[in-house]
């Protein structure tokens, strides 16, 4: 403790407001209407992800045509918003929303669950693939490759908003965040997650897609993405401040870690069994054909 206190006195930690400004969550205004970075992050993740998805399905053996990718944009957005909000309500703050149900619809006040968003997107994929008679797992493989864009932009938005900060720390790159974070320096855990869930996951999945035959093993890329995200989230939770209304749960894990365990187990199973599902995939013939 003496060492930490001495280090704290000797180090001038970056103050979040000095770096980002007082209204950091507002990107700009249009006719007096504030446009928030969080909204722009969602749009950037979806449209950059769509651009990259078109690159992926242009390769031989794609499990969908462009029209399916076009349909998926709408359903994915719906799944992210509804699933993310419902997940947060159920897993993170159910009692408060039961007391005041109207606040469930106040999306602008924040409160989205990544795990809920994943379930929403999976439901959207299930609907599209069932309707179009496509392979659910192979569709998931391709969508998994574009997910890192959304995670990266979303975590950057968390940082700009000064939310979801880390635990108190005296590492040289710690920051003093606004609001309920208090005056102590904290881990910028949002940036850790942006790097791991965004950059690292994208690099690994891109290598496997472009340099190996992973995309011909249904479920492999999907499972690998679940493992990478699961390990990253589980690790970062040790330096991320738990939600105030939950804290560390009675079994010693945070809610984020607890929800990540099933994801990790499913990912390991998908990767371990993917070789047995390997298929010979014929190239897509024409813009509307299905492999």
Order of alpha helices (4+ residues) and beta strands (2+ residues): alpha-beta-alpha-beta-beta-alpha-alpha-alpha-alpha-alpha-beta-alpha-alpha-alpha-alpha
